[in-house]
Amino acid sequence: MATVDAKIYVHHYKNDGTCNVKIRLYHKNQQRFIETTHFLCDKQLKRHPENKREFLIKDQFVKTLVNSELDSYRLAISNLGPKLNLFSADELKRYLTKTDERIDFIAFCNKFIAELEENGRGKSAANYRTVKNSLIDFFGKEKIFIEEINHDMLGDWEHYLRSKRVITRLNQFHKPVSTFQHPLKDASVHNYLRDLRGLFNHARKKYNRKSLGLLRIEHYPFDEYKIVEAPLTRKRNTDIETLKLIRDSSPLTESRAELARDLFMLSFYMCGINAVDVFKADKSNIVGGRLEYNRSKTKNKRKDNAFISIKIVAQAKPLINKYLGSLCQRYSNIGSLNKALSAGMRELCKQLNIKGITYYWARHTVGNLARNKCRISKDDVALALNHVDQGRRITDIYVDKDWSIIDELQEKVIKLLIEEKEDINEK
């Protein structure tokens, strides 16, 4: 049961000779205070006969007003009925006052991003941080209230993203460095707006409780604002001949190009393993000659935690021994590794006189070759790439995963490189 009463504490006595009347809310063994507009002076107060730390209201006019406020709070509490048990003390205070503090969206973003990082979701955290920083650049301030994220603002922000601009960031020495930014195209604008919508939705989830009638964020600008559609992603796979060039290249030892070559081929040999999963894995992930891990990108979104088991084939073994458990010592985080990989792939492509290939192409190439060259079914390709077919989720409940299917796909795809090499030697 929740109760309310008026309290005037002696230690709240102000320098101007007045005290504020507060409403004390007591609920679930916790008390919260609601300030009123009533400030009383000495002649309107009298000492509490039993508690020297409190005053009582002597002024009858003010007492009538305060009692009226108390009655309105009691009526509101009574009208909640059984719902009252669903409220925490803070939620009940917000419900009664209907006057919440304005929500600082940037402060919420900072806390939410920190939680993502603590839970090992560094890539998502990085994407959201990019959007948060862009909002700070756009508004020119670090405190942005939730109501400022509205329909008109979205249009202005999109125009800003599509314009030339200069941004300032702190470098590793905490000194400001300004850089010129090119206008973003549809794909990037789509991602920025999508991620802002994601942050906004998480804020609504945190602050709104529809079942309790608590709607601190009542507006939703994304209902009216049409986010530009992302263009179709261009095919990011390569052919056998280019794979051979990468495999047989000779970059400088311990260079970023060597790192890129090695991890690109490791991804190809291991059915498109993501860089973040190589970064996180160590010797404990090797079980019975197989690399077993949970795919970082989707493990928090799937009931099976995106678990997969890949055979460590002969071609992959030296690379596994070389990099597993050492990348996390060489690079402080996955972001640093990704930057090194990107730079290394650019260097490698320049050396080989090929264009535009990135680390992620290895994964796409596995899927493309498995399907179009080896004629493996899409379901088996999805299994090897650790995807989930939403249309077959019920079937997956009844069917165990057979890792030998992945082994067969892996063997056939890698065999394409060997066969291609043999064909050339014969010619």
C-alpha positions, 0 to 999 in steps of 0.5 A: 500500500502506498501512502502520502503525507506532508513533511517540513524538515528543520534541516531544509530551512533556507537562508531566506527564512523559509521551508518548502513543504514536501509530499512524502511518498512511501511505497514498497518500503521506499520513500520518495519526495515530491516538492510543492510550490509552498514555501512557509516562513516562521509565523506559518510554522510550528514545531512538531510536538513529538519530532524535533526534526520537523515542522508542522503547518500552522497556516490554515489556508496553506494547510487546506491547499496541501490537504487538497493535493494529498487527497488528489494523490490518494485518489490517483493511487486508489484508482490504480487498484491492483496495478499499484503493485506493478509500480516501483517507488520512482515509477509511482512518483512519476505517475503522480506528478506527470512532470518528469525531468527532461531526458538527456538523449546523449547521456542515455546513448553514453550509458547504453553504448557502455553497456553494449561494450561490457556485453562484448558487442563492440561493433554495435557500440561503435556504430551507435557511437558514430551516430551519437557523435554525429548528433553532437556535431550537428547540434553543436552541443553535448546535451540534446533532449529527447524532444529535439529528436523530431521529424524536422530535425531528421530532415535537417540532419539528413541534409547535414549528412549529405553535405561537406562538413568538418568534424573535430575529434580527440586523438590518442593524446586527447588533442582535438584534430579536425578532419574534412568529411565527404557527403554521405551517399544513400547507403551510409545515410540509411545506416545512420538513420537506422541506427538513430532509430535503434537508439530512439527505440531503446530509449522508449523501451527504457523510459516508457511503460505503457501498461502503467500509463507511463509515457515519458517519450510520447512522440515517435518521429520515425512513423512519419519520416521515411528513411531512404532505402539502402541500395542493393549491396554489390556482389563482394566475391571473387574468382578462383584466379584472384584467390590464388593471387592472394594465397600465393602473394609474398608481402613483407613479413609481419606487415599489415599486407601479410596479416591481411593475406593470412586472415583472408585465406584463413576466413576462406578455409574456415567457411567465412569466419569473421575477423572478430571471431578469430580475434576472440578465439584462443586454443580453448576453442580447438576441440577434437581438431575443430574450431568451435565458437559462437558467432559474435554478430548473432549470438545474442539474437539466436537461441542456439547462441550462433554456435558452429563447429568448423574442421581445421583443415591442413591449409588452415592449421598453420594460420590457426597456430600463428594467429589464434590467441595472439591477435588480442595481444597484438591489437587492443580491440577488434576496431584496431584489428579491423583498421589494420586489416583494411589497410593491409588489404589495400596494400595487398591489392595494390601489390597484386594490381587488383581493386576493391577486395576487402577481408569480408570478400572471403566470406562472400566468396565461400558462399558464392563458390559453394552454391554456383561452382559446387552446386551445394544447396542454399540451406547447406550454404546457410548452415556453413555460413552460420546463418539462420533461415527464419522460414525454417525455424520450426524445422530446426527445432526437430533437426540436429545440426550435422557438422559433416555437411559443413565439412563436405562443403568446406572440402569441395570449396577448397578443392576448387583451388587445388583443381584449378592449380592442377589444371593450369599445371597440365596446360 
